[in-house]
Amino acid sequence: MVFLPARRSRALCLSLCLTGVFLFSALAPAIAPAIQQLPATSFKGEIRTDAKGQKGLWVVAPPTAGTETSAGQYIGPISVVKAGTQVFHWGNGAASMTTATSSSLENELIQLILKTGHDGNTVGGGFYVSTDPTNSINYGAKAVAMTLNRDIYVVTAQSLPGKNTLDCILAIKNAGLSAIQVQMEATWFNLIDPSLFSARFRELNLTMIRPYIAREVNTNTARAIIDLILFDQRYPLSAANWPEDFPPAVRKLVLSQPLSDAEKTQIMNAFIAPNTGSGRLTALYMTSHLQFVQTPLMVALNQLFIEKTGKPLSESL
């Protein structure tokens, strides 16, 4: 089964359980260090096929372990993420990843995996990425993208066993799987295979997110507006780089062109409609030292809020 990027649910609880995994340190050593090794484990990952032909992963603990996995525990179904899939990661140290050596990145990933059990993450320690370019935007000032250079096998899991979580991750990797897909947020993956970092990271740019925003324009214009504003806070938009196929109402807003009453309503609905993004903007507001970056788009948006509500956006959240 080929995995295709799923439409986001953007569950807020996910952001709580992933706190701390977007903290790659500055990585630009002059000499590439030797690659560390993950520890051995006596837990085994077994790929089994059910009556319908669906492959799934089970983790079996040694008989002496005395844990809930000693008789074998089902983790989840297995699928394939195809080569060429882009994954994205926002973090305060993300920009340095574009110049880091692959061995430095591999060692950093190993350290993140070894923190399993101390990080509070849903599917253990590792390097969390999303197939959606703005999903993790509240975790840092810059973003990087990586294109998978080979097909990878992944297991979809709601969570990992409470005991021996690190052993479970090692067993999953030893079974030939490279990532764990987060069941409650299908665009999220925890990368656990250091060899994936043989592919190079590139800094995010507007061209990379255009296909995603263009798709949202037709399916959820309010969400497209929210994502553009979030992107604008990190990589300011301007008349020079504003694509023609983005939401016309917001394009007029950032270019200081007159808006019709219907267009003003469309923009306001992006903030007042249930579950369309006001919570994410509030989180961004809090993580931006209690102020929005005053880009041309934000200035125009605040003026619109003052016109419609009598107060700026920052006081309306």
ChimeraX commands (.cxc) that place a marker at each C-alpha (Angstrom):
marker #1 position 0.00,0.00,0.00 radius 0.5
marker #1 position 1.44,3.36,-0.97 radius 0.5
marker #1 position 1.04,6.15,1.55 radius 0.5
marker #1 position -0.09,9.47,0.16 radius 0.5
marker #1 position 0.01,12.65,2.29 radius 0.5
marker #1 position -3.28,12.79,4.18 radius 0.5
marker #1 position -5.40,15.88,4.75 radius 0.5
marker #1 position -4.61,17.42,8.10 radius 0.5
marker #1 position -6.73,17.13,11.20 radius 0.5
marker #1 position -4.17,19.24,13.09 radius 0.5
marker #1 position -5.18,17.80,16.45 radius 0.5
marker #1 position -4.04,20.25,19.12 radius 0.5
marker #1 position -3.14,17.42,21.49 radius 0.5
marker #1 position -0.40,16.35,19.11 radius 0.5
marker #1 position 1.48,19.59,19.60 radius 0.5
marker #1 position 1.55,18.94,23.33 radius 0.5
marker #1 position 3.02,15.47,23.08 radius 0.5
marker #1 position 5.64,16.44,20.48 radius 0.5
marker #1 position 7.12,19.34,22.46 radius 0.5
marker #1 position 10.87,19.12,22.52 radius 0.5
marker #1 position 11.50,17.01,19.42 radius 0.5
marker #1 position 12.13,20.03,17.20 radius 0.5
marker #1 position 15.33,21.05,18.94 radius 0.5
marker #1 position 18.15,19.93,16.68 radius 0.5
marker #1 position 21.29,21.65,17.91 radius 0.5
marker #1 position 23.58,23.72,15.71 radius 0.5
marker #1 position 25.40,21.26,13.50 radius 0.5
marker #1 position 28.31,22.40,11.40 radius 0.5
marker #1 position 31.46,20.52,12.44 radius 0.5
marker #1 position 34.59,20.98,10.42 radius 0.5
marker #1 position 35.32,17.24,10.50 radius 0.5
marker #1 position 32.56,14.67,10.21 radius 0.5
marker #1 position 32.45,12.56,13.40 radius 0.5
marker #1 position 32.27,8.79,13.39 radius 0.5
marker #1 position 28.71,7.51,13.29 radius 0.5
marker #1 position 27.54,6.13,16.60 radius 0.5
marker #1 position 25.62,2.86,16.88 radius 0.5
marker #1 position 22.24,2.19,18.39 radius 0.5
marker #1 position 22.28,-0.37,21.20 radius 0.5
marker #1 position 21.27,-3.98,20.68 radius 0.5
marker #1 position 17.92,-5.30,21.88 radius 0.5
marker #1 position 16.53,-8.75,22.55 radius 0.5
marker #1 position 13.08,-7.61,21.40 radius 0.5
marker #1 position 12.08,-8.77,17.92 radius 0.5
marker #1 position 9.98,-7.07,15.30 radius 0.5
marker #1 position 7.90,-9.52,13.29 radius 0.5
marker #1 position 6.07,-8.66,10.06 radius 0.5
marker #1 position 2.94,-10.76,9.72 radius 0.5
marker #1 position 0.26,-10.86,7.02 radius 0.5
marker #1 position -3.41,-11.15,7.95 radius 0.5
marker #1 position -6.16,-12.98,6.05 radius 0.5
marker #1 position -6.84,-9.90,3.91 radius 0.5
marker #1 position -3.21,-9.64,2.84 radius 0.5
marker #1 position -2.44,-6.57,5.00 radius 0.5
marker #1 position 1.03,-6.61,6.49 radius 0.5
marker #1 position 1.38,-5.56,10.11 radius 0.5
marker #1 position 4.15,-5.30,12.68 radius 0.5
marker #1 position 4.29,-7.16,15.98 radius 0.5
marker #1 position 6.92,-6.66,18.65 radius 0.5
marker #1 position 7.84,-9.74,20.66 radius 0.5
marker #1 position 9.74,-9.49,23.92 radius 0.5
marker #1 position 12.03,-12.23,25.23 radius 0.5
marker #1 position 10.28,-14.64,27.64 radius 0.5
marker #1 position 12.36,-13.31,30.52 radius 0.5
marker #1 position 11.24,-9.72,30.02 radius 0.5
marker #1 position 7.94,-10.18,31.87 radius 0.5
marker #1 position 6.33,-7.27,30.02 radius 0.5
marker #1 position 3.08,-6.75,28.17 radius 0.5
marker #1 position 4.92,-7.53,24.93 radius 0.5
marker #1 position 6.26,-10.94,26.00 radius 0.5
marker #1 position 3.51,-12.72,24.03 radius 0.5
marker #1 position 3.79,-10.31,21.13 radius 0.5
marker #1 position 2.05,-6.98,20.75 radius 0.5
marker #1 position 0.50,-5.62,17.59 radius 0.5
marker #1 position 1.90,-2.17,16.75 radius 0.5
marker #1 position 0.07,-1.34,13.54 radius 0.5
marker #1 position -0.21,-1.78,9.77 radius 0.5
marker #1 position 2.76,-1.37,7.44 radius 0.5
marker #1 position 2.75,0.86,4.36 radius 0.5
marker #1 position 5.23,2.39,1.95 radius 0.5
marker #1 position 6.17,6.05,1.58 radius 0.5
marker #1 position 7.49,6.51,-1.93 radius 0.5
marker #1 position 10.81,8.00,-2.98 radius 0.5
marker #1 position 10.35,11.63,-3.93 radius 0.5
marker #1 position 8.04,12.42,-1.00 radius 0.5
marker #1 position 8.96,15.72,0.65 radius 0.5
marker #1 position 8.97,16.01,4.44 radius 0.5
marker #1 position 9.25,19.22,6.43 radius 0.5
marker #1 position 10.61,20.20,9.83 radius 0.5
marker #1 position 10.45,23.52,11.69 radius 0.5
marker #1 position 12.92,24.18,14.51 radius 0.5
marker #1 position 15.11,26.86,16.02 radius 0.5
marker #1 position 18.22,25.05,14.80 radius 0.5
marker #1 position 16.78,23.95,11.49 radius 0.5
marker #1 position 18.79,26.31,9.29 radius 0.5
marker #1 position 22.06,24.69,10.39 radius 0.5
marker #1 position 20.84,21.34,9.13 radius 0.5
marker #1 position 21.33,22.44,5.53 radius 0.5
marker #1 position 25.11,22.57,6.01 radius 0.5
marker #1 position 25.55,19.77,8.54 radius 0.5
marker #1 position 27.31,16.55,7.55 radius 0.5
marker #1 position 25.14,13.46,7.22 radius 0.5
marker #1 position 27.13,11.74,9.99 radius 0.5
marker #1 position 26.42,14.62,12.38 radius 0.5
marker #1 position 22.71,14.37,11.62 radius 0.5
marker #1 position 22.76,10.60,12.05 radius 0.5
marker #1 position 24.42,10.91,15.44 radius 0.5
marker #1 position 21.91,13.56,16.49 radius 0.5
marker #1 position 19.05,11.25,15.53 radius 0.5
marker #1 position 20.58,8.41,17.56 radius 0.5
marker #1 position 20.68,10.68,20.60 radius 0.5
marker #1 position 17.01,11.61,20.10 radius 0.5
marker #1 position 16.05,7.94,19.89 radius 0.5
marker #1 position 17.97,7.20,23.08 radius 0.5
marker #1 position 15.93,9.86,24.88 radius 0.5
marker #1 position 12.83,7.69,24.46 radius 0.5
marker #1 position 10.98,7.46,27.75 radius 0.5
marker #1 position 12.14,10.91,28.82 radius 0.5
marker #1 position 10.55,13.02,26.09 radius 0.5
marker #1 position 6.82,12.34,26.46 radius 0.5
marker #1 position 6.34,11.71,22.75 radius 0.5
marker #1 position 3.49,9.59,21.44 radius 0.5
marker #1 position 5.63,7.18,19.43 radius 0.5
marker #1 position 8.97,7.56,21.16 radius 0.5
marker #1 position 12.13,9.49,20.50 radius 0.5
marker #1 position 13.30,10.32,17.00 radius 0.5
marker #1 position 13.16,13.10,14.44 radius 0.5
marker #1 position 9.60,14.23,13.77 radius 0.5
marker #1 position 8.68,15.50,10.31 radius 0.5
marker #1 position 5.46,16.15,8.43 radius 0.5
marker #1 position 4.41,15.82,4.81 radius 0.5
marker #1 position 2.60,19.12,5.37 radius 0.5
marker #1 position 4.92,22.15,5.14 radius 0.5
marker #1 position 3.26,24.23,7.87 radius 0.5
marker #1 position 2.24,21.55,10.38 radius 0.5
marker #1 position 5.13,22.19,12.78 radius 0.5
marker #1 position 5.49,25.92,12.17 radius 0.5
marker #1 position 5.09,26.80,15.85 radius 0.5
marker #1 position 8.21,24.81,16.79 radius 0.5
marker #1 position 10.81,27.21,15.43 radius 0.5
marker #1 position 11.81,30.18,13.34 radius 0.5
marker #1 position 13.00,28.35,10.23 radius 0.5
marker #1 position 12.14,25.21,8.32 radius 0.5
marker #1 position 13.92,22.62,6.25 radius 0.5
marker #1 position 12.67,20.14,3.68 radius 0.5
marker #1 position 14.05,16.77,2.68 radius 0.5
marker #1 position 13.10,14.63,-0.28 radius 0.5
marker #1 position 13.20,10.91,0.44 radius 0.5
marker #1 position 15.73,9.33,-1.91 radius 0.5
marker #1 position 14.25,5.84,-1.63 radius 0.5
marker #1 position 11.02,4.05,-0.78 radius 0.5
marker #1 position 10.70,3.45,2.94 radius 0.5
marker #1 position 8.52,1.13,4.99 radius 0.5
marker #1 position 6.62,2.67,7.88 radius 0.5
marker #1 position 4.35,1.36,10.62 radius 0.5
marker #1 position 1.31,3.35,11.73 radius 0.5
marker #1 position 0.92,3.42,15.51 radius 0.5
marker #1 position -1.42,5.13,17.94 radius 0.5
marker #1 position 1.26,4.80,20.62 radius 0.5
marker #1 position 4.00,2.42,21.71 radius 0.5
marker #1 position 3.86,0.16,24.77 radius 0.5
marker #1 position 4.39,2.06,28.00 radius 0.5
marker #1 position 7.18,-0.26,29.07 radius 0.5
marker #1 position 10.30,-0.96,27.02 radius 0.5
marker #1 position 9.46,1.75,24.49 radius 0.5
marker #1 position 13.08,2.11,23.39 radius 0.5
marker #1 position 13.32,-1.65,22.80 radius 0.5
marker #1 position 10.18,-1.43,20.67 radius 0.5
marker #1 position 11.68,1.33,18.51 radius 0.5
marker #1 position 14.88,-0.67,18.07 radius 0.5
marker #1 position 12.85,-3.77,17.15 radius 0.5
marker #1 position 10.84,-1.75,14.60 radius 0.5
marker #1 position 14.03,-0.46,13.00 radius 0.5
marker #1 position 15.67,-3.90,13.04 radius 0.5
marker #1 position 12.64,-5.26,11.20 radius 0.5
marker #1 position 13.52,-3.00,8.27 radius 0.5
marker #1 position 11.18,-0.09,8.94 radius 0.5
marker #1 position 12.42,3.49,8.75 radius 0.5
marker #1 position 9.68,5.52,10.40 radius 0.5
marker #1 position 6.61,5.42,12.63 radius 0.5
marker #1 position 3.54,7.21,11.31 radius 0.5
marker #1 position 1.45,8.93,14.00 radius 0.5
marker #1 position -2.04,7.45,13.75 radius 0.5
marker #1 position -3.95,10.45,15.10 radius 0.5
marker #1 position -2.17,12.86,12.73 radius 0.5
marker #1 position -1.43,11.00,9.52 radius 0.5
marker #1 position 0.89,13.64,8.08 radius 0.5
marker #1 position 3.35,13.18,10.97 radius 0.5
marker #1 position 6.23,10.69,10.96 radius 0.5
marker #1 position 8.90,9.87,13.51 radius 0.5
marker #1 position 12.06,9.03,11.55 radius 0.5
marker #1 position 14.09,6.32,13.29 radius 0.5
marker #1 position 16.51,5.29,10.53 radius 0.5
marker #1 position 19.75,7.34,10.61 radius 0.5
marker #1 position 20.60,6.35,7.04 radius 0.5
marker #1 position 17.72,8.53,5.80 radius 0.5
marker #1 position 19.95,11.54,6.40 radius 0.5
marker #1 position 22.08,10.65,3.43 radius 0.5
marker #1 position 19.56,12.89,1.63 radius 0.5
marker #1 position 20.27,16.60,2.00 radius 0.5
marker #1 position 18.09,19.13,3.77 radius 0.5
marker #1 position 17.11,22.34,1.99 radius 0.5
marker #1 position 15.72,25.49,3.55 radius 0.5
marker #1 position 12.00,25.92,2.98 radius 0.5
marker #1 position 10.85,28.42,0.39 radius 0.5
marker #1 position 7.55,29.61,-0.99 radius 0.5
marker #1 position 7.85,27.45,-4.12 radius 0.5
marker #1 position 7.79,24.31,-1.95 radius 0.5
marker #1 position 4.52,25.18,-0.23 radius 0.5
marker #1 position 2.67,26.47,-3.31 radius 0.5
marker #1 position 1.12,23.07,-4.25 radius 0.5
marker #1 position -0.24,22.63,-0.72 radius 0.5
marker #1 position -1.71,26.12,-0.46 radius 0.5
marker #1 position -3.14,25.92,-3.99 radius 0.5
marker #1 position -4.90,22.67,-3.04 radius 0.5
marker #1 position -6.31,24.28,0.11 radius 0.5
marker #1 position -7.67,27.24,-1.85 radius 0.5
marker #1 position -10.12,24.87,-3.49 radius 0.5
marker #1 position -10.95,22.79,-0.42 radius 0.5
marker #1 position -10.64,25.10,2.59 radius 0.5
marker #1 position -9.95,28.73,1.76 radius 0.5
marker #1 position -9.95,29.71,5.43 radius 0.5
marker #1 position -7.19,27.19,6.12 radius 0.5
marker #1 position -5.22,28.45,3.12 radius 0.5
marker #1 position -5.40,31.99,4.51 radius 0.5
marker #1 position -4.23,30.83,7.94 radius 0.5
marker #1 position -1.30,28.92,6.47 radius 0.5
marker #1 position -0.21,31.86,4.34 radius 0.5
marker #1 position -0.26,34.12,7.39 radius 0.5
marker #1 position 1.75,31.60,9.40 radius 0.5
marker #1 position 4.28,31.27,6.58 radius 0.5
marker #1 position 4.41,35.07,6.21 radius 0.5
marker #1 position 5.43,35.40,9.86 radius 0.5
marker #1 position 8.59,33.39,9.21 radius 0.5
marker #1 position 9.25,34.21,5.55 radius 0.5
marker #1 position 7.60,37.57,4.78 radius 0.5
marker #1 position 5.60,37.71,1.58 radius 0.5
marker #1 position 5.66,40.66,-0.78 radius 0.5
marker #1 position 4.27,41.81,-4.09 radius 0.5
marker #1 position 7.39,40.41,-5.73 radius 0.5
marker #1 position 6.88,36.83,-4.56 radius 0.5
marker #1 position 3.09,36.64,-4.23 radius 0.5
marker #1 position 1.82,33.87,-6.54 radius 0.5
marker #1 position -1.13,34.65,-8.76 radius 0.5
marker #1 position -2.94,31.43,-7.88 radius 0.5
marker #1 position -3.18,32.14,-4.14 radius 0.5
marker #1 position -6.42,33.41,-2.52 radius 0.5
marker #1 position -7.47,36.58,-4.38 radius 0.5
marker #1 position -8.84,38.25,-1.24 radius 0.5
marker #1 position -5.60,37.83,0.69 radius 0.5
marker #1 position -3.56,38.83,-2.35 radius 0.5
marker #1 position -5.49,42.10,-2.48 radius 0.5
marker #1 position -4.94,42.53,1.26 radius 0.5
marker #1 position -1.15,42.20,1.12 radius 0.5
marker #1 position -0.97,44.46,-1.96 radius 0.5
marker #1 position -3.15,47.14,-0.30 radius 0.5
marker #1 position -5.81,46.82,-2.98 radius 0.5
marker #1 position -9.51,47.54,-2.23 radius 0.5
marker #1 position -11.55,44.64,-0.86 radius 0.5
marker #1 position -15.23,44.01,-1.43 radius 0.5
marker #1 position -17.46,43.36,1.57 radius 0.5
marker #1 position -17.63,39.68,0.55 radius 0.5
marker #1 position -13.84,39.44,0.47 radius 0.5
marker #1 position -13.54,41.08,3.88 radius 0.5
marker #1 position -16.04,38.58,5.26 radius 0.5
marker #1 position -14.09,35.71,3.70 radius 0.5
marker #1 position -10.92,36.79,5.46 radius 0.5
marker #1 position -12.64,37.37,8.81 radius 0.5
marker #1 position -14.25,33.93,8.58 radius 0.5
marker #1 position -10.78,32.41,8.51 radius 0.5
marker #1 position -10.44,33.48,12.14 radius 0.5
marker #1 position -13.94,33.16,13.55 radius 0.5
marker #1 position -15.08,29.90,11.92 radius 0.5
marker #1 position -14.71,26.90,14.29 radius 0.5
marker #1 position -11.56,24.80,13.97 radius 0.5
marker #1 position -10.05,26.78,11.11 radius 0.5
marker #1 position -6.93,28.09,12.74 radius 0.5
marker #1 position -7.45,30.68,15.48 radius 0.5
marker #1 position -5.90,28.26,17.97 radius 0.5
marker #1 position -2.78,27.91,15.82 radius 0.5
marker #1 position -2.48,31.66,15.44 radius 0.5
marker #1 position -2.83,32.03,19.20 radius 0.5
marker #1 position 0.02,29.54,19.66 radius 0.5
marker #1 position 2.12,31.49,17.17 radius 0.5
marker #1 position 1.28,34.70,19.00 radius 0.5
marker #1 position 2.50,33.18,22.27 radius 0.5
marker #1 position 5.69,31.77,20.76 radius 0.5
marker #1 position 6.56,35.07,19.05 radius 0.5
marker #1 position 7.21,36.88,22.33 radius 0.5
marker #1 position 3.64,38.20,22.51 radius 0.5
marker #1 position 3.82,40.14,19.27 radius 0.5
marker #1 position 3.29,39.41,15.61 radius 0.5
marker #1 position 6.03,40.25,13.15 radius 0.5
marker #1 position 4.73,43.35,11.44 radius 0.5
marker #1 position 4.90,42.28,7.80 radius 0.5
marker #1 position 2.82,44.15,5.19 radius 0.5
marker #1 position 0.24,41.36,5.37 radius 0.5
marker #1 position -0.05,41.64,9.17 radius 0.5
marker #1 position -0.36,45.43,9.01 radius 0.5
marker #1 position -3.17,45.15,6.48 radius 0.5
marker #1 position -4.85,42.37,8.45 radius 0.5
marker #1 position -4.76,44.39,11.67 radius 0.5
marker #1 position -6.33,47.33,9.87 radius 0.5
marker #1 position -9.11,45.04,8.66 radius 0.5
marker #1 position -9.72,43.76,12.19 radius 0.5
marker #1 position -9.85,47.30,13.55 radius 0.5
marker #1 position -12.40,48.19,10.87 radius 0.5
marker #1 position -14.58,45.12,11.59 radius 0.5
marker #1 position -14.17,44.64,15.36 radius 0.5
marker #1 position -12.71,47.86,16.69 radius 0.5
marker #1 position -9.48,46.17,17.83 radius 0.5
marker #1 position -6.43,44.60,16.17 radius 0.5
marker #1 position -5.99,40.89,15.58 radius 0.5
marker #1 position -3.60,40.49,18.53 radius 0.5
marker #1 position -6.35,41.69,20.90 radius 0.5
marker #1 position -9.00,39.52,19.26 radius 0.5
marker #1 position -7.38,36.12,19.84 radius 0.5
marker link #1:1,2 radius 0.2
marker link #1:2,3 radius 0.2
marker link #1:3,4 radius 0.2
marker link #1:4,5 radius 0.2
marker link #1:5,6 radius 0.2
marker link #1:6,7 radius 0.2
marker link #1:7,8 radius 0.2
marker link #1:8,9 radius 0.2
marker link #1:9,10 radius 0.2
marker link #1:10,11 radius 0.2
marker link #1:11,12 radius 0.2
marker link #1:12,13 radius 0.2
marker link #1:13,14 radius 0.2
marker link #1:14,15 radius 0.2
marker link #1:15,16 radius 0.2
marker link #1:16,17 radius 0.2
marker link #1:17,18 radius 0.2
marker link #1:18,19 radius 0.2
marker link #1:19,20 radius 0.2
marker link #1:20,21 radius 0.2
marker link #1:21,22 radius 0.2
marker link #1:22,23 radius 0.2
marker link #1:23,24 radius 0.2
marker link #1:24,25 radius 0.2
marker link #1:25,26 radius 0.2
marker link #1:26,27 radius 0.2
marker link #1:27,28 radius 0.2
marker link #1:28,29 radius 0.2
marker link #1:29,30 radius 0.2
marker link #1:30,31 radius 0.2
marker link #1:31,32 radius 0.2
marker link #1:32,33 radius 0.2
marker link #1:33,34 radius 0.2
marker link #1:34,35 radius 0.2
marker link #1:35,36 radius 0.2
marker link #1:36,37 radius 0.2
marker link #1:37,38 radius 0.2
marker link #1:38,39 radius 0.2
marker link #1:39,40 radius 0.2
marker link #1:40,41 radius 0.2
marker link #1:41,42 radius 0.2
marker link #1:42,43 radius 0.2
marker link #1:43,44 radius 0.2
marker link #1:44,45 radius 0.2
marker link #1:45,46 radius 0.2
marker link #1:46,47 radius 0.2
marker link #1:47,48 radius 0.2
marker link #1:48,49 radius 0.2
marker link #1:49,50 radius 0.2
marker link #1:50,51 radius 0.2
marker link #1:51,52 radius 0.2
marker link #1:52,53 radius 0.2
marker link #1:53,54 radius 0.2
marker link #1:54,55 radius 0.2
marker link #1:55,56 radius 0.2
marker link #1:56,57 radius 0.2
marker link #1:57,58 radius 0.2
marker link #1:58,59 radius 0.2
marker link #1:59,60 radius 0.2
marker link #1:60,61 radius 0.2
marker link #1:61,62 radius 0.2
marker link #1:62,63 radius 0.2
marker link #1:63,64 radius 0.2
marker link #1:64,65 radius 0.2
marker link #1:65,66 radius 0.2
marker link #1:66,67 radius 0.2
marker link #1:67,68 radius 0.2
marker link #1:68,69 radius 0.2
marker link #1:69,70 radius 0.2
marker link #1:70,71 radius 0.2
marker link #1:71,72 radius 0.2
marker link #1:72,73 radius 0.2
marker link #1:73,74 radius 0.2
marker link #1:74,75 radius 0.2
marker link #1:75,76 radius 0.2
marker link #1:76,77 radius 0.2
marker link #1:77,78 radius 0.2
marker link #1:78,79 radius 0.2
marker link #1:79,80 radius 0.2
marker link #1:80,81 radius 0.2
marker link #1:81,82 radius 0.2
marker link #1:82,83 radius 0.2
marker link #1:83,84 radius 0.2
marker link #1:84,85 radius 0.2
marker link #1:85,86 radius 0.2
marker link #1:86,87 radius 0.2
marker link #1:87,88 radius 0.2
marker link #1:88,89 radius 0.2
marker link #1:89,90 radius 0.2
marker link #1:90,91 radius 0.2
marker link #1:91,92 radius 0.2
marker link #1:92,93 radius 0.2
marker link #1:93,94 radius 0.2
marker link #1:94,95 radius 0.2
marker link #1:95,96 radius 0.2
marker link #1:96,97 radius 0.2
marker link #1:97,98 radius 0.2
marker link #1:98,99 radius 0.2
marker link #1:99,100 radius 0.2
marker link #1:100,101 radius 0.2
marker link #1:101,102 radius 0.2
marker link #1:102,103 radius 0.2
marker link #1:103,104 radius 0.2
marker link #1:104,105 radius 0.2
marker link #1:105,106 radius 0.2
marker link #1:106,107 radius 0.2
marker link #1:107,108 radius 0.2
marker link #1:108,109 radius 0.2
marker link #1:109,110 radius 0.2
marker link #1:110,111 radius 0.2
marker link #1:111,112 radius 0.2
marker link #1:112,113 radius 0.2
marker link #1:113,114 radius 0.2
marker link #1:114,115 radius 0.2
marker link #1:115,116 radius 0.2
marker link #1:116,117 radius 0.2
marker link #1:117,118 radius 0.2
marker link #1:118,119 radius 0.2
marker link #1:119,120 radius 0.2
marker link #1:120,121 radius 0.2
marker link #1:121,122 radius 0.2
marker link #1:122,123 radius 0.2
marker link #1:123,124 radius 0.2
marker link #1:124,125 radius 0.2
marker link #1:125,126 radius 0.2
marker link #1:126,127 radius 0.2
marker link #1:127,128 radius 0.2
marker link #1:128,129 radius 0.2
marker link #1:129,130 radius 0.2
marker link #1:130,131 radius 0.2
marker link #1:131,132 radius 0.2
marker link #1:132,133 radius 0.2
marker link #1:133,134 radius 0.2
marker link #1:134,135 radius 0.2
marker link #1:135,136 radius 0.2
marker link #1:136,137 radius 0.2
marker link #1:137,138 radius 0.2
marker link #1:138,139 radius 0.2
marker link #1:139,140 radius 0.2
marker link #1:140,141 radius 0.2
marker link #1:141,142 radius 0.2
marker link #1:142,143 radius 0.2
marker link #1:143,144 radius 0.2
marker link #1:144,145 radius 0.2
marker link #1:145,146 radius 0.2
marker link #1:146,147 radius 0.2
marker link #1:147,148 radius 0.2
marker link #1:148,149 radius 0.2
marker link #1:149,150 radius 0.2
marker link #1:150,151 radius 0.2
marker link #1:151,152 radius 0.2
marker link #1:152,153 radius 0.2
marker link #1:153,154 radius 0.2
marker link #1:154,155 radius 0.2
marker link #1:155,156 radius 0.2
marker link #1:156,157 radius 0.2
marker link #1:157,158 radius 0.2
marker link #1:158,159 radius 0.2
marker link #1:159,160 radius 0.2
marker link #1:160,161 radius 0.2
marker link #1:161,162 radius 0.2
marker link #1:162,163 radius 0.2
marker link #1:163,164 radius 0.2
marker link #1:164,165 radius 0.2
marker link #1:165,166 radius 0.2
marker link #1:166,167 radius 0.2
marker link #1:167,168 radius 0.2
marker link #1:168,169 radius 0.2
marker link #1:169,170 radius 0.2
marker link #1:170,171 radius 0.2
marker link #1:171,172 radius 0.2
marker link #1:172,173 radius 0.2
marker link #1:173,174 radius 0.2
marker link #1:174,175 radius 0.2
marker link #1:175,176 radius 0.2
marker link #1:176,177 radius 0.2
marker link #1:177,178 radius 0.2
marker link #1:178,179 radius 0.2
marker link #1:179,180 radius 0.2
marker link #1:180,181 radius 0.2
marker link #1:181,182 radius 0.2
marker link #1:182,183 radius 0.2
marker link #1:183,184 radius 0.2
marker link #1:184,185 radius 0.2
marker link #1:185,186 radius 0.2
marker link #1:186,187 radius 0.2
marker link #1:187,188 radius 0.2
marker link #1:188,189 radius 0.2
marker link #1:189,190 radius 0.2
marker link #1:190,191 radius 0.2
marker link #1:191,192 radius 0.2
marker link #1:192,193 radius 0.2
marker link #1:193,194 radius 0.2
marker link #1:194,195 radius 0.2
marker link #1:195,196 radius 0.2
marker link #1:196,197 radius 0.2
marker link #1:197,198 radius 0.2
marker link #1:198,199 radius 0.2
marker link #1:199,200 radius 0.2
marker link #1:200,201 radius 0.2
marker link #1:201,202 radius 0.2
marker link #1:202,203 radius 0.2
marker link #1:203,204 radius 0.2
marker link #1:204,205 radius 0.2
marker link #1:205,206 radius 0.2
marker link #1:206,207 radius 0.2
marker link #1:207,208 radius 0.2
marker link #1:208,209 radius 0.2
marker link #1:209,210 radius 0.2
marker link #1:210,211 radius 0.2
marker link #1:211,212 radius 0.2
marker link #1:212,213 radius 0.2
marker link #1:213,214 radius 0.2
marker link #1:214,215 radius 0.2
marker link #1:215,216 radius 0.2
marker link #1:216,217 radius 0.2
marker link #1:217,218 radius 0.2
marker link #1:218,219 radius 0.2
marker link #1:219,220 radius 0.2
marker link #1:220,221 radius 0.2
marker link #1:221,222 radius 0.2
marker link #1:222,223 radius 0.2
marker link #1:223,224 radius 0.2
marker link #1:224,225 radius 0.2
marker link #1:225,226 radius 0.2
marker link #1:226,227 radius 0.2
marker link #1:227,228 radius 0.2
marker link #1:228,229 radius 0.2
marker link #1:229,230 radius 0.2
marker link #1:230,231 radius 0.2
marker link #1:231,232 radius 0.2
marker link #1:232,233 radius 0.2
marker link #1:233,234 radius 0.2
marker link #1:234,235 radius 0.2
marker link #1:235,236 radius 0.2
marker link #1:236,237 radius 0.2
marker link #1:237,238 radius 0.2
marker link #1:238,239 radius 0.2
marker link #1:239,240 radius 0.2
marker link #1:240,241 radius 0.2
marker link #1:241,242 radius 0.2
marker link #1:242,243 radius 0.2
marker link #1:243,244 radius 0.2
marker link #1:244,245 radius 0.2
marker link #1:245,246 radius 0.2
marker link #1:246,247 radius 0.2
marker link #1:247,248 radius 0.2
marker link #1:248,249 radius 0.2
marker link #1:249,250 radius 0.2
marker link #1:250,251 radius 0.2
marker link #1:251,252 radius 0.2
marker link #1:252,253 radius 0.2
marker link #1:253,254 radius 0.2
marker link #1:254,255 radius 0.2
marker link #1:255,256 radius 0.2
marker link #1:256,257 radius 0.2
marker link #1:257,258 radius 0.2
marker link #1:258,259 radius 0.2
marker link #1:259,260 radius 0.2
marker link #1:260,261 radius 0.2
marker link #1:261,262 radius 0.2
marker link #1:262,263 radius 0.2
marker link #1:263,264 radius 0.2
marker link #1:264,265 radius 0.2
marker link #1:265,266 radius 0.2
marker link #1:266,267 radius 0.2
marker link #1:267,268 radius 0.2
marker link #1:268,269 radius 0.2
marker link #1:269,270 radius 0.2
marker link #1:270,271 radius 0.2
marker link #1:271,272 radius 0.2
marker link #1:272,273 radius 0.2
marker link #1:273,274 radius 0.2
marker link #1:274,275 radius 0.2
marker link #1:275,276 radius 0.2
marker link #1:276,277 radius 0.2
marker link #1:277,278 radius 0.2
marker link #1:278,279 radius 0.2
marker link #1:279,280 radius 0.2
marker link #1:280,281 radius 0.2
marker link #1:281,282 radius 0.2
marker link #1:282,283 radius 0.2
marker link #1:283,284 radius 0.2
marker link #1:284,285 radius 0.2
marker link #1:285,286 radius 0.2
marker link #1:286,287 radius 0.2
marker link #1:287,288 radius 0.2
marker link #1:288,289 radius 0.2
marker link #1:289,290 radius 0.2
marker link #1:290,291 radius 0.2
marker link #1:291,292 radius 0.2
marker link #1:292,293 radius 0.2
marker link #1:293,294 radius 0.2
marker link #1:294,295 radius 0.2
marker link #1:295,296 radius 0.2
marker link #1:296,297 radius 0.2
marker link #1:297,298 radius 0.2
marker link #1:298,299 radius 0.2
marker link #1:299,300 radius 0.2
marker link #1:300,301 radius 0.2
marker link #1:301,302 radius 0.2
marker link #1:302,303 radius 0.2
marker link #1:303,304 radius 0.2
marker link #1:304,305 radius 0.2
marker link #1:305,306 radius 0.2
marker link #1:306,307 radius 0.2
marker link #1:307,308 radius 0.2
marker link #1:308,309 radius 0.2
marker link #1:309,310 radius 0.2
marker link #1:310,311 radius 0.2
marker link #1:311,312 radius 0.2
marker link #1:312,313 radius 0.2
marker link #1:313,314 radius 0.2
marker link #1:314,315 radius 0.2
marker link #1:315,316 radius 0.2
marker link #1:316,317 radius 0.2
view
